[in-house]
């Protein structure tokens, strides 16, 4: 694994999940693997779980982890090639990234889409520029279109909680929200579940909330949430804004919020969410505080997902 940007960077997905679960049982198994190695964690937007879990994962492997908030702790960066830098940006990524490549052994980058220009966001310019100029492995801590560490975490959580000898039915359901959110988590979850190939995968959302087909191809799309939820084993709740008419909110129908009444349609499904969550908007209190919620377990598994990825990169350095 040279970089970790999407599921396409993973050679053996099942093996990566197994490795994460081994680390969960024995966090310090490879505590010398990253000795005398440094990871730089660069954040172009806020983070809590991704930031802390990746720091902990790196430390479990013996690495030094240094966090830098771009634009707050240092200069605002320019990413466009041949830019005339007469505006707010102070330093070009092609000047900054090679230095970071000399400071660190691995770079973790977290970016966020503007939700204004689909072509710009879906070009993944920011993270691609770091890959181009840094000269060291780059790990996505979330990008404009994908959140691979979250998706690996999700598969780890599903794998350790489903023990029946059949494929689980997994439903990704859109939920209402107070503002327009990116498609990153939904895109990524769809991509990873389809690549895993070990489930009956359904995506349900109101009309006009279709995701990019390059991520959802292989899933069944249903616009009737109740129909989609029937006999589900896992329900992943997440909001996203429109993709075709980019970054819009067409509906905020509270009827799409997950409740115990809707959960009764499922096979006593485990309920998942990537966090942070708007209580009683996306998910009701009764769901989040109920026995079917595995949201806390899911978030806690972020450490083992990051540790498995970092170990894979370190073993090849």
Secondary structure, DSSP 8 states (H G I E B T S, - for coil): ---BSSGGG-S-HHHHHHHHHHHHH-TTTTTTTTTT-EEEEEESS--SHHHHHHHHHHHHTT-EEEEEETTTTS--EE-STT----SS--EEHHHHHHHHHHH-SEEEEE----SS-HHHHHTTHHHHHHHHHH-SEEEES--SS--HHHHHHHHHHHHHH--SSS-EEEEEEE---SS---SHHHHHHHHHHHHH--EEEEEE--TT----HHHHTTSEEES-HHHHHTT-SEEEEE----TTTTT------GGGSB-HHHHTTSSS-EEE--S---BTTTB-HHHHTSTTB-HHHHHHTHHHHHHHHHHHHHTT-
